[in-house]
Amino acid sequence: MKRLLKITGLVLGIICLAVVGAIVYITTALPDVGPAPVITVDKGAEHVARGKYLATHVMVCVDCHSTRNWKEFSGPVTAGTLGKGGDVFDQKMGFPGVYYAANITPAGIADYTDGELFRAITTGVKRDGSVIFPVMPHTHYGKMDESDIKDVIAYVRTLEPIENKVPASHSDFPMNIIIHTIPEKPAFTKRPDTTDLVAYGGYLVNAGACYDCHTPFDKGAYDNNFAFAGGRVFPMPGGTLRSANITSDATGIGSWTKEAFLQRFAMHRDSVKTAPNPDQQFNTIMPWTMYAGMTDQDLGAIYEYLKTLKPINHPVTKFSPGP
């Protein structure tokens, strides 16, 4: 019996050492995405304009990195807060920790070189080597065209500096260990020709990280069985919001024409855009007023791509009243 206990203790000791060793390796050797590139982005007017379009209407960086006015439909950006950061994403929204959007005005990123910003956006690794939880979808941005990322950097460098010290983010256990394994080296692609509607639409859907909000998510994991089929939960004042099914199934946008799809966005391009939702007595986290700034060409390409998605039968109750 003593011999058995001794062997059992030895095995358990080896397992414990292996676990500790793995944790030490993960938290000290990872992430391994390489050094920040040495680059200087072109800050010419054309590049700044392209970056503004992407950051405001496609990637909607200003969505999370500004203060949104939830007294108006879809929470448009509050004047004077563009890029100041501080928006919080926590356990109430299904996140495995508490994560704050960074201050991306020049006051918040002054210490970053263009290369360090480029690496942070496309890999999720900050200048100090710490990891950004992919509530900022760096796994998507690392698949974009390098020129688009550089244009976004050119744009945010032009924002009005706002002094706003944002609290440090932190992950709960075991995400505080797992998070070190998430960053990966970018796999950049060239932006498809706009005449290839499906490919170009897919590029925009990736840039907009549509998958992230339109796929069920809990405790840091997505349910890929319902990719793009909606149902992700968002606590909102007065109840619970769920994202829509945007697959080509009848429970999604299967019956939508392109004209109807374009009109759904266009209706938020004028003064009506900030009025309360005329059809439903609840607000939405979907930044309609930001996406409405996309061109019809880009929105049309997104429609063509979404129609190629696997149809998934998944009826979604968009809002449930509650405390």
Buried (B, 14 or more C-beta within 10 A) or exposed (E): EEEEEEEEEEEEEEEEEEEEEEEEEBEEEBBEBEEBEEBEBBBEEEBBEBBBBBBBBBBBBBBBBBBBBBEBBBBBBBEEBBBBBBBBBBEEBBBBBBBBBBBBBBBBBEEBBBBBBBBBBBBBBBBEEBBBBBBBBBBBBBBBBBBBBBBBBBBBBEBEBBEBEBEEBEBBEEBBBBBBEBBBEBEBBEBBEBEEBBBBBBBBBBBBBBBBBBBBBEEBEBEEEBBBBBBBBBEBEBEBBBBBBBBBBEBBBEEBEEEEBBEBBBEBEEEEBBEEEEEEEBBBBBBBBBBBBBEEEBBBBBBBBBBEBEBBEBEBEBBEEEE
